[in-house]
Amino acid sequence: MTQRTDGDGKAGTHTHPPVEHTHDHWHVSHHHNGGIGDDFEHRAWWHTHAHNHNGITHSHDYNQKDEEQHHDKEAHIHDHADPTESPG
C-alpha cells in the first residue's frame, strides 16, 4: 500500500521506516462513569515489551524532533499475543 498525505503540516510529510524496539508504552481506555450521556474518563496504563511499528508516511503540526524524542510517551496499539509482528 502506498502511503501519502493530503497537505503538509508544520513538520511536513516524512516517512519513518519499520522498527522493532522496547520501551514502556501506553494504553488508554475510555471508562464510562454510568448514567446517561457522555460521561467518560481516560484510564491510562503502561507496560514494557519488545514491539514493532510498521513504516509510516505522515505529517503533523508538532515538531518532528519532538516526535522522535518523545515517542515512548505515546499510546501504542499492539497484538499482545505477538507484539513484534503486529500489523500496526
Order of alpha helices (4+ residues) and beta strands (2+ residues): beta-beta-beta-beta-alpha
